Amino acid sequence: MNKIADLKTLSLHKTQNMDGKRLDNIKAGIEVAIVQKADQRSGVTTEGVVKDILTKSSFHPHGIKVRLTTGKIGRVKEILD
């Protein structure tokens, strides 16, 4: 029974590690999928590499705001690395 609980905890931990809402998970140089302001309604994502992190707080419910190396700005929806 402990092994099952450990697997659930490990699975939850992996999910939290890849969460684009937590600043701890975002670093310059990683590949992410963002939603730009103009695409918020449609949910269309843009993939790229993080150049700058623009959100200063440790958590944001809509995703950490970043600037990609292409200059596009948006909120991280998924970490692809």
C-alpha positions, 0 to 999 in steps of 0.5 A: 500500500505504501508503494501505491501512495508513493507512486501517486505522490511521485506522479503528483510531484511530476505534474507540479514540476511541469506547471507553467503557473509556478515561477520555480519551474520556468528558467531562461532557455527552456522550451515552452508553449505560451498563449499570447494576449491576442490568442487568449479566447481561442487558446492557440499556443505558440512554442518557443524558448524563454528569453526573459521571465516577466512575472515577478511573483512566485505563482500566477493562476493564468501562467507565468508571463515570459518573453520568447527569444522571438520577442513574443510575449505570453503566459506559459501553458505548458513546459515542453522541455 
